[in-house]
Amino acid sequence: MKPGKGLVIGGVVLIVAASLLGTGLYASKHGGTSIMAGIFKPTKTLYSGTIEGTMIPVQPEIAGRIVELPVQEGQEVNAGDVIAIMEPQTAQLNLSVAENELKQAESKLLDLLNGSRAEEIRRYRANVDQYQATTDQMAASSAQVKALVARDEENLRHEEKILKDSQTLHDAGALSSRELENEQNKVETLRAQLESSQAQWEGSKAQYESVRAQLAAAQANLDQAVAGYTEPTIQAQKAVVDSLREKVRLAQVNLDKTVIKSPVKGRVLYKHVELGQVVNTASRLVTLLDEQALWVKVYIPEAELRNMALGKSALVSVDAYPEQVFNGQVTQVNDKAEFTPKNVQTKEERTALVFGVKTQLKDGLDVLKPGMPADVAFESTN
């Protein structure tokens, strides 16, 4: 054989071998079977995806104003760390009122058990006088708050009329967009102020009704002390004490809810509110990324669906740690077919029907991060 002819044949062999190797690698990355694997030994099919983490919204259980917001986007937090603190005055007042009511009820029960004495009757009369004075003060305070609500309503109506006129001028080209935006901001500010005044009015009315109830109870105590007590009266008072103990417990729970804590260890992904903002129970304060609950979603062809089941073991690898594999487990298999997501490389693959499979990572949570590209190989079915 001539030397030149031998070189040509050797080059052809190398080209064919490289072609086979490349085709095998491509197939293993795109749901196929490696040609090299067929020649040597079976290998597991790899499916590509991206590591993702569970996003957890943090929402308050009570409405109010945010007075502390110590977290920032990107900050790492542990379970139990403070996310925000709501204005606690109303909850503290409700707890104080409930505790006072409980003390009075317990004192009355003790009096019932011990029998009435002249000094106790004098004390009940003093309680009636005290609650009457408090009721009068609360009535005056409620009237003042009601006047504030009326004032804020009138101011809002006035500014809304100005805004309507400003919108007309803006549409006609006689008013700049900045001036129109200023009027819109005024209206929004007045609406917030009205909501605050109305909230104060509702709180004032509730306090007034509570004091009136206390006055009625104090008067009933005095009347009962003068008339004397019976066994049914004693039992009824015991029931009142039990009910008020529950009221105190509920008030303490609501006070505790003014401190919003992180439910998990994770990272603040988004902050949706600012310090001083008034929020309700439907508001989302922050969104946490739970980096201890990582998963990968991949898409498998219909032919492989029969081999897939919940709880199936999987191995996950990432480019950042090429010498390591991480254990996973299938936690979700879509029951409806869909087209391959658009980020798949080839048009032919994008038009194929596939089924989504979610694999939960069981280890490597200290080194793996959301956003890492990952390959998943599922346990072979015998």
C-alpha positions in Angstrom: 0.0 0.0 0.0 1.2 3.4 -0.8 1.9 5.8 2.1 -0.4 8.4 0.8 -3.3 6.0 0.4 -2.8 4.8 4.0 -3.1 8.4 5.4 -6.3 8.9 3.5 -7.9 5.7 4.9 -6.8 6.6 8.4 -8.3 10.1 8.1 -11.6 8.6 7.0 -11.7 6.3 10.0 -11.1 9.2 12.4 -13.8 11.3 10.8 -16.3 8.4 11.0 -15.4 7.8 14.7 -15.7 11.5 15.6 -19.1 11.6 13.8 -20.3 8.6 15.7 -19.2 10.1 19.0 -20.7 13.5 18.3 -24.0 12.0 17.3 -24.1 9.9 20.4 -23.4 12.8 22.7 -26.1 14.9 21.0 -28.6 12.1 21.3 -27.9 11.6 25.0 -28.5 15.3 25.7 -31.7 15.5 23.7 -33.7 12.4 24.9 -32.1 10.0 22.4 -29.8 6.9 22.8 -26.1 7.2 22.3 -24.7 5.3 19.3 -21.6 4.8 21.4 -23.7 3.4 24.2 -25.2 0.9 21.7 -21.7 -0.2 20.7 -20.3 -0.5 24.2 -22.9 -0.5 27.1 -26.4 0.9 27.8 -26.6 4.4 29.3 -29.4 6.4 30.8 -31.2 9.1 28.8 -30.5 12.6 29.9 -33.2 15.3 30.0 -32.2 19.0 30.4 -33.9 21.6 32.5 -33.1 24.4 35.0 -33.0 24.2 38.8 -35.8 26.2 40.3 -36.9 27.0 43.9 -40.4 27.2 45.5 -41.5 30.8 45.8 -43.5 31.6 49.0 -45.5 34.8 49.4 -45.5 36.4 52.9 -48.8 38.1 53.7 -50.1 39.6 56.9 -53.0 38.1 58.8 -54.3 41.5 59.9 -54.6 44.9 58.2 -52.6 47.9 59.3 -49.6 50.2 58.7 -46.1 48.9 58.3 -43.8 50.5 61.0 -40.8 48.3 60.4 -39.5 46.6 57.3 -36.0 45.3 58.0 -35.4 43.1 54.9 -34.1 44.0 51.4 -34.3 42.1 48.1 -31.6 39.5 47.9 -31.2 39.2 51.6 -30.9 35.7 53.2 -33.4 35.0 56.0 -33.8 32.1 58.4 -37.1 30.7 59.5 -38.5 32.9 62.3 -36.6 36.1 61.2 -38.7 39.2 61.3 -40.0 40.3 57.9 -42.2 43.2 58.9 -43.9 44.7 62.0 -47.4 46.2 61.8 -48.6 49.1 63.9 -49.5 47.4 67.2 -51.5 50.1 69.1 -54.9 48.7 68.2 -54.0 45.2 69.0 -52.4 46.3 72.3 -55.5 48.3 73.2 -57.8 45.3 72.5 -55.6 43.1 74.7 -55.6 45.6 77.5 -59.4 45.9 77.4 -59.8 42.2 77.4 -57.5 41.7 80.3 -59.3 44.4 82.3 -62.7 42.8 81.5 -61.3 39.4 82.7 -60.0 40.9 86.0 -63.4 42.5 86.7 -65.2 39.2 85.9 -62.9 37.3 88.1 -63.3 39.8 90.9 -67.1 39.6 90.5 -67.0 35.8 90.6 -65.0 36.0 93.8 -67.6 38.4 95.3 -70.3 36.0 94.3 -68.6 33.1 96.0 -67.9 35.1 99.2 -71.2 37.0 99.3 -71.9 40.7 99.2 -70.6 43.2 101.7 -71.3 46.9 102.1 -67.8 47.8 100.9 -68.2 45.7 97.8 -71.5 47.5 97.0 -69.7 50.8 97.4 -67.0 49.6 95.0 -69.6 48.6 92.4 -71.1 52.0 92.6 -67.7 53.6 92.1 -67.2 51.4 89.0 -70.5 52.5 87.6 -69.5 56.2 88.1 -66.1 55.6 86.5 -67.5 53.8 83.4 -70.2 56.5 83.0 -67.4 59.2 82.9 -65.4 57.1 80.4 -68.5 56.6 78.3 -69.0 60.3 78.1 -65.4 60.9 77.1 -65.6 58.3 74.4 -68.8 59.8 73.0 -67.1 63.1 72.7 -64.0 61.5 71.1 -66.1 59.6 68.6 -67.9 62.8 67.6 -64.5 64.4 66.8 -63.4 61.5 64.7 -66.7 61.5 62.8 -66.2 65.2 62.0 -62.7 64.3 60.6 -64.3 61.7 58.4 -66.8 64.2 57.1 -64.1 66.7 56.4 -62.0 64.2 54.5 -65.0 63.1 52.4 -65.7 66.7 51.5 -62.0 67.3 50.6 -61.9 64.2 48.4 -65.1 65.2 46.6 -63.6 68.6 45.9 -60.3 67.2 44.6 -62.0 64.6 42.5 -64.0 67.4 40.8 -60.8 69.3 40.2 -59.2 66.1 38.8 -62.1 65.6 36.4 -61.8 69.2 35.1 -58.0 68.8 34.9 -58.5 65.6 32.8 -60.7 67.6 30.4 -58.1 70.3 30.1 -55.4 67.7 29.6 -57.4 66.0 26.8 -57.8 69.4 25.2 -54.1 70.1 25.4 -54.5 73.0 27.9 -52.8 71.2 30.8 -49.5 69.3 30.9 -49.2 65.7 31.9 -47.1 66.6 34.9 -49.9 68.9 36.2 -52.5 66.2 35.7 -50.3 63.7 37.5 -50.0 66.1 40.4 -53.8 66.3 40.7 -54.0 62.5 40.5 -51.5 62.2 43.3 -53.6 64.6 45.4 -56.7 62.5 45.0 -54.8 59.3 45.9 -53.4 61.0 49.0 -56.9 62.2 50.1 -58.3 58.7 49.5 -55.7 57.2 51.7 -56.3 59.9 54.3 -60.1 59.2 54.2 -59.5 55.4 54.6 -57.3 56.2 57.7 -60.0 58.5 59.2 -62.7 55.9 58.5 -60.6 53.2 60.2 -60.1 55.5 63.2 -63.9 56.1 63.2 -64.6 52.4 63.2 -62.1 51.9 66.0 -63.6 54.7 68.0 -67.1 53.3 67.6 -65.9 49.9 68.7 -64.2 51.3 71.8 -67.3 53.3 72.6 -69.6 50.2 72.4 -67.1 48.3 74.5 -67.1 51.0 77.2 -70.9 51.1 77.1 -71.0 47.4 77.6 -68.7 47.7 80.5 -71.0 50.4 82.0 -74.0 48.1 81.6 -72.1 45.3 83.2 -71.0 47.5 86.1 -74.6 48.6 86.6 -75.7 44.9 86.5 -73.1 44.1 89.1 -74.3 46.8 91.4 -77.9 45.7 91.0 -77.0 42.1 91.6 -74.9 42.9 94.7 -77.8 44.9 96.2 -80.3 42.1 95.4 -78.0 39.2 96.5 -76.7 36.2 94.5 -78.1 32.8 93.7 -76.3 29.6 92.5 -77.4 30.1 88.8 -75.9 33.6 89.0 -72.6 32.1 90.2 -72.5 29.5 87.4 -73.3 32.1 84.8 -70.4 34.3 86.1 -68.1 31.3 85.8 -69.1 31.0 82.2 -68.4 34.7 81.7 -64.9 34.3 83.1 -64.2 31.4 80.8 -65.4 33.4 77.8 -63.2 36.4 78.7 -60.2 34.2 79.1 -60.7 33.1 75.5 -61.1 36.7 74.5 -57.7 37.6 76.1 -56.1 34.6 74.4 -57.5 35.8 71.0 -56.4 39.4 71.6 -52.8 38.1 72.4 -52.9 36.1 69.2 -53.8 39.2 67.2 -51.1 41.2 68.9 -48.6 38.5 68.0 -49.8 38.7 64.3 -48.4 42.3 64.1 -45.0 40.7 63.9 -44.6 38.9 60.5 -41.9 36.3 60.5 -40.3 34.3 57.7 -41.9 30.8 57.5 -38.8 29.2 55.9 -35.1 29.6 55.4 -34.6 31.3 52.1 -33.9 34.5 50.2 -36.0 37.6 49.7 -36.7 37.5 46.0 -39.1 40.5 45.7 -40.2 43.2 48.1 -43.7 44.4 47.2 -44.3 47.2 49.9 -42.5 50.1 51.5 -42.2 51.3 55.1 -45.3 53.3 56.2 -47.6 51.7 53.7 -51.1 50.6 54.8 -51.8 47.0 53.8 -54.6 44.5 54.2 -54.7 40.8 54.6 -54.6 40.2 50.9 -51.4 42.2 50.4 -48.1 40.5 49.6 -45.3 41.9 51.6 -42.4 40.0 50.2 -41.8 36.9 48.1 -39.3 34.4 49.5 -37.4 31.8 47.5 -37.1 28.6 49.5 -33.7 27.4 48.5 -34.2 24.3 50.6 -36.9 23.1 48.2 -35.2 22.8 44.9 -36.6 21.0 41.8 -36.0 20.5 38.1 -38.7 20.3 35.5 -37.9 18.4 32.3 -40.0 17.2 29.4 -40.2 13.6 28.2 -41.6 12.1 25.0 -44.9 10.3 25.1 -43.1 7.0 24.5 -41.3 7.3 27.8 -44.5 8.1 29.8 -45.2 4.4 30.6 -41.8 4.2 32.5 -42.5 7.3 34.6 -44.3 7.3 38.0 -44.4 9.4 41.2 -41.6 8.5 43.6 -39.3 7.3 40.8 -35.6 7.9 41.7 -33.5 10.2 39.5 -29.9 11.4 39.3 -29.2 15.1 38.7 -26.0 16.6 37.4 -24.9 20.2 36.8 -22.1 21.8 34.9 -20.7 23.6 38.0 -20.0 20.2 39.7 -19.1 17.8 36.8 -17.8 15.1 39.1 -20.9 14.9 41.3 -24.4 13.6 40.9 -27.3 14.5 43.2 -30.3 12.3 44.1 -33.8 13.3 43.2 -37.3 12.0 43.2 -40.3 12.5 40.8 -43.0 14.4 42.6 -45.2 15.4 39.6 -46.0 14.0 36.2 -48.3 16.1 34.0 -51.4 14.3 32.8 -51.7 16.4 29.7 -49.4 16.6 26.7 -48.0 19.9 25.6 -45.6 21.3 22.9 -42.0 21.4 23.9 -41.1 24.9 25.4 -39.8 27.5 23.0 -36.4 27.6 24.6 -35.6 24.1 23.1 -32.9 24.5 20.4 -34.5 23.0 17.3 -37.8 23.6 15.5 -38.4 19.9 15.1 -38.2 19.4 18.9 -40.4 22.4 19.6 -43.3 20.9 17.6 -43.1 17.5 19.5 -45.7 16.6 22.1 -44.1 16.0 25.5 -45.1 15.6 29.2 -43.6 17.7 32.0 -42.0 15.9 34.9 -41.0 17.6 38.1 -38.0 16.1 40.1 -37.5 17.2 43.7 -33.8 17.3 44.7 -33.1 15.3 47.9 -29.5 16.4 48.5 -26.9 19.0 47.4 -29.2 21.8 48.7 -26.1 23.5 50.2 -24.3 23.9 46.8 -27.1 23.9 44.2 -28.8 27.2 43.3 -31.9 28.2 41.4 -31.1 29.0 37.8 -28.4 26.4 37.3 -28.8 24.3 34.1 -29.2 20.6 35.0 -29.4 17.2 33.4 -31.7 14.5 34.8 -31.4 10.8 34.4 -34.3 8.7 35.6 -34.0 5.2 37.2 -34.2 2.5 34.7 -37.4 0.3 34.7 -36.6 -3.4 34.5 
